[in-house]
Structure formats: structure tokens, C-alpha cells
Amino acid sequence: MTLPAVQDFLAELDRIRDAPVEATELRAARDYLIGVFPLRFETPGPIVGSLAGLVVHDLPDDELARYRPAIEAVTIDDVQTAARTRITPEQMAIILVGDADAFGAALESAGFGQVTVERDEGPLEEGREAGVAVALGPVDSGPAGPTEGAEEPTDVETSEPAAEHRAESDDAR
């Protein structure tokens, strides 16, 4: 299953580079980006984050004001040019996480390029931590129901229920 997924992924990248985007797909993407843009500024946090992004990425002060018109102006040719210059599968590193014994040989024989397998043997060698219960049940499975074990906490200094100690302290004030 892994090999066909990688093949489909790479084929889709080739298609994006080779075939122009459909006008309806471009319009939907533009409309989405323009439509959600104001939502990015509903609270102070995202506003500060956006302004910080201008500084971090050394963008001009009017970048946020130019964003929506710039997105509206994107053409099919712009998308095609960006895809051809920015999508470079021959320079990619594809990282897969899973059972390398199950799909590693197929990946190597498929000719995608160098395949490197890195294994984390720690959990296999260490095994289950001592003291960890094998089966954990629901917390409300006791005879008292969901409140079992939720008795009133006690004050460490007086060994009295914390609520009573708090009430006495409040009365003393």
C-alpha cells in the first residue's frame, strides 16, 4: 500500500507541473483565500502575529493591504510558472514512518532514488515500563460510580477536610 501511495503522490506532483490548473479550481482557491483573509484579524493575537510576520520575513509595510488584490490577480499561467519552478520532486526527501521491513524493498526497487532506513530500537529493546497497568478501565467503574475517589481533600497541616478548614479561616478574618 505504501508504494502505490508514493507513486500516486509523485504522479500528482508531475501533473501539477505539466498540466495547467482548471479555471474553476483556481477560482475556488482564490475565493477561499480572499474570503478567509479577514478572519485572520478577528483578535489581537493574530493581528500581532501577522505584523510580526512582516518583520520576520522582511516584507514591505503594505504587504497585508496588497494581499487580496494580489491573490485576485493570480492567473492560470502564474500557477503553471510557480508549479514548474517550485515543485521539484528530484530534489525532495520523502519521509515515511512505518514498518520498513514491509515496504522498504519495494521502495528501493521502484527506483525513486536513495532509500535510507532509520530505526528507533529503544521501545522494542526496553519493553513495557515496569509498573504500568496492562488494562486500564473506565474511571467510573467502581461501585460508587463516577464520584468514587473524589472525596473532599484534606488539609495536610490539620488532617481536617479542606472545606471545613477554609470555612474556619474565613470566620477568623
N, C-alpha and C positions, 0 to 999 in steps of 0.2 A: 504494500500500500504506500510506503514511503517513496519508492522510486517513481511511480506514476504521479504522485503529488509534486515532486520536484520537477519532473518533465513538464507537467501542466503549467507550473509556475514560470519556468523558463520560456515555454511557448507563449504564454500570455505577455511576458515582457517583450519578446520578439514582435508579437502582434502590435503591441502599443507603439513600438518603434517604427514598424513598417507600414501600418495601415492608419489613415487619418481617423481622428475621433469623429463619431457621428454628431451631427449638429444638435440633435435632441439631448445627447449625453452632455455635450458642452454647455448647452443652455441650462440643463438641470444643475450641473456643478456650479456654474456662475450664480444662478439664482440662490442656491443654498448658501454659498459663501457670502454673498451680499446680504441675504436675509438674516443670517446668524451674527453678522458683524456687530450690530448694535447690542446684542445680548452679552457681548464680551465686556461691556462697560456698565453693567447694572449695579455694581457695588464698588466701593473704593479699592478693594484689593486688586481686582483685575485691571482697574484703571492704572494703578501704580505699577503693576506688572507690565502692562503694555508700554508705559512710558520708560520703564527700566529697560525693556527690550530694545527700544530705540537707541539707548545709550550703549548697551552691551554689544549690539550688532552694528554700531556706528551708522545708524540710519539718519536721514535728514529729519528735521523737526516736523515737516509737513507730511511725513510718511503715512500717518493714520488718516489724514484728510485726503490723501491721494489713493488710498487703498481701494475704495469702492469703484471709482471711475477706472482705475487700472484693471480691476477684475472684469468690469463690464466690457473693456476694450480687447480682452483676450480673444484671439481668432483661432480657427482650426489650424492654420499654418503655424501660429505661435506654439500651440500644443505639440504639433509634429516636430518642430525645431527643438523644443525643450526635450521631448522624448528621445530624439536621436542623439542629442549632445549629453544628456544627463543620465540616461539609463544605459549602463554599460555592464551587461552580465559577465563579460570576460574579466572584469576587474572585481567582481563580487566575491564575498565569502558567504557561503550559506551554512548556517549553524543548525544542526538537527540535534534534538535531545531525545534519547530513547535507547532501545536495545540495539547497539551497534552490531552485535552478532547476527541479528535478524535482517538488517538491511545494508550493512557495510560492504559486503562483497558485491552486491548488486549495484551499489553506487560506484564502486571502483570500476566495474566492468562497463558501466554506461558511458564512460569517457567524459565526465563532467570536469575532470581535472584532478588535482591532488586531493586525496581524502586523508584527513588526519583524525584519528580516534583518540580522544582523551577520556580516560576512565576515572571515576571517583570511587575508589575501592573502600573508603572509610566506612560507610554504613554497612557494607557487606562483611567487612572484617570485624567490626566492633559488635555487630548484632544488636539486639534489643537492649535498651538501657535497663540496668537492674532496678527493680522496684516499680516498674511501670506495669500497671494492671493490663492484662490481656484484653479483657472485655469491660468496657465502660457502659454502664446502663444509664437510663434517664435519671436526672437528679430528683425527680418526684416519685420514685418507685417505692419509697418506704411506706410503712403502714400509716404514718401521719399525713401522707400526701405531699404536696409541693412545699409546704412550710416546714417540713421536718429539717431540723438542723438550723433553723433560723430563729432560735431563741434569742431573747434580749441579751445583748452583750453585757459583760460585767466590767466594772471599773477595776483596773489592775491594782490600783493603790488600796481600795477599800474592800474588794471582793463582793461589792453590792451591785445589783443591777444598775447599769449606767444611767438609765432614765431616772431612777429614784435619786441617785447621787446628784444628777444635774438639777433636779427639782429642788433639793435641799440647798444647793449652792445658790440657785436663783432666789430662794426665800431669804437667805442670809444677806443678800445685797439690799 
